[in-house]
Amino acid sequence: MRKYCKFGKCGGCVVLAGALLLMQGVVHSADSKAKSWPTKTVRMVVPFAPGGANDLIARILAPALYEELGQAFVVDNRAGASGNLGTEIVVGAQPDGHTLLVGNVSTNAINPTGFASILKYNAVKDLTGVTILSTIPNLLVARTAFPPKDFKELIAYAKARPGQLNYSNPIGAYSHLDMLRFMSQAGITMLHVPTKGAGDTITAVLGGEIHFYFTNAATATPYVLGGRMKAYATTAKERLTELNTVPTTAEVGFPDIRGHIWIGLFLPAATPRATVDKLYAATVKVTERPQTRDLFAKARIPVALSQSPAAFQKYVVEETALWAKVIKEHDVKYY
């Protein structure tokens, strides 16, 4: 075995010392770049059309993060392929913190199983979670002119018309899976009409093209309060304050239907940890501001942050396993 001298005078020690200095330089350089982040405009990719909860959250956060970090945050809606198009853009971006994903339960916990055989990336491994931003329960809604007056009538109406009614959600999204579980437990059959996102679905529902569907409460509540939609049930644990006459799914006999949308920030997996931590700290800080809280409240989006990036990443892994089970149980075909 080769021995090295104690005082670093042999060739081996010189080489080793040089390597250590080089490594220290690389680490120092990476840390410096992370600490100076952001150095240019940050692209916030929303993998859905404008009008949904992801989009609303991004547009609230963008100006707040600009004020906090001194660089512009620009919202970029990239709808398509059930959110996979926008997600793939972020996965393939430079891991320097200047391209981030405003993802959700569909893009980051459901699609990894649903589109596993055709995706060019692994959302769990190729992205790293920064923080959850919000958890929003679903509402089962229809346009006001839809005949059933309450949940009991809705079930009877659907059972009397097997295959004649339809519902709409992006293929395999959390709301689509909730509808599949609901139909299975209620013993009803309906036609699924896929859409690209919340905005398209709302237009179809209000226009009478879609009969009823599950969607997040933040998106639907204004329409319910405005008299353009009616709500039959919510997946929340308790009745919603603004819609306290709407029963929970548990109250109407469907305790297993308790889906919700969670939305969070993600960066490419190779992004320096210091950058991830800096974005997390900035997000925590801006969401604590009264003016930001007011904007979230007006949008009916509850703020709920993770305790840390690591805690959020762990949650994403757990959610991915949970939804994989649901997808397999209902044999959902995503393409």
Helices and strands as residue ranges (DSSP letters): H 11-36, E 42-46, H 53-69, E 73-77, G 81-83, H 84-91, E 99-104, H 105-105, I 106-110, H 111-114, H 123-126, E 127-143, H 151-159, E 166-169, H 174-186, E 191-194, H 198-206, E 212-216, H 217-225, E 229-234, E 260-268, H 273-287, H 290-298, H 309-329
